[in-house]
């Protein structure tokens, strides 16, 4: 499908061809008719006295001009409406037209050469991507200058169309001169319009190309950014998945076995206290078990088994926490107060697991490191979040250094985009705020 710009240029070319062909045919026909009239009225001697030269057989010239014009129209129609893309065929058709035009111009004694401007315009349009385009422009320019009537008559005796026009009556002369000059002027105007249309069309194409290039550059930049982000995302996701899985295994080992062994060690210590200071075989055996259990707490960090807690799976979150508190109280012999006003703690699985593990780890740290005798666990549900506070009356610490347990608490909270604070104030305090997405079964 042709563009609007191409259709406008073709329209101007058609108008220009119509004017050029009409001028050639009318000029040759006018010379033929006037010649026949001169012969009929026996005024040849008078005419020859005022003419510098006369053409050959004017009838043959007229017929050849008509046939050449038809051939030019046919080749132009084929070139314009058959979508020929072969540069060789286009160049051949323009050369045929060029040769026919030169013959017609010569036969008309160079009284009209505007048809060359039309060929020049065709070359500009159809041969714009040809490497021989500069040569074509030079040939067209030289041909037009060398076929100009005023220049040619300086070197060759040729007849002037005005000599034939003067044979007519004075009134008719004015009309013929007017038509002849208007046709010549229209040829030049059409050529100028054609050149302007070509320039405008090229500017529009350039602007569209620039706009498309900008869009393409923007699209390329966006694509590059998207590729970088995608690669980064894939890499980050892979690394994050690896880190999360590694941390999950570490947390499961530490939280499950660590909590159990801590309770066991606390129970053994209680038995040692009951056994007294006497170094009996029972006391020696209890000391050995205490040492082994505490060393085991350190060794489990190197384990690669993936253990999952069963309390949250068997019970709802509140019941699981109550069971955890009761087991810890019974094994470690510490006083634990669990404060939770809401009886229905139902959240997503990862949220429930995080809450359970934070409380479990905090209890373990309070007993193992803080030597606490009393621990308060408070769970408070707000709109859109849940708050945790675990406060023990242990020895606390002057400077809080995040060990294995505290790091895991922070990691669990961060994965849920929550906040956690550790304070040593009348013991040790763990405060956490976890945003809640609300489980499907939450009422």
Buried (B, 14 or more C-beta within 10 A) or exposed (E): EEEEBBEBBBEBBBBBBBBBBBBBBBBBBBBBEBBEBBEEEEEBEEBEEEBEEBBEEBEEBBEBBBEBBEEBBEBBEEBBEEEBEEBEEBBEBBBBBBEBBBBBBBBBBBBBBBBBBBBBBBBBBBBEEBEEEEEBBEBBEEBBEBBEBEEBBEEEEBBBBEBBBBBBEEEEBEEBBEBBEEBBEBBEBBBEBBBEBBEEBEEEEEEEEEEEEEEEEEEEEEEEEEEEEEEEEEEEEEEEEEEEEEBBBBBBBBBBBBBBBBBBBBBBBBBBEEBEEEEEEEBEEBBEBBEBBBEBBEEBEEBEEEBEBEBBEEBBBBBBBBBBBEBBBEBBBBEBEBEBEEEEBBBBEEBBBBBBBBBBBBBBBBBBBBEBBBBBBBBBBEEEBBBBBBBBBBEBEEEEEEEBBBEBBBBBBEBBEBBBEBEBEEBBBBBBBBEBEEBEEEE
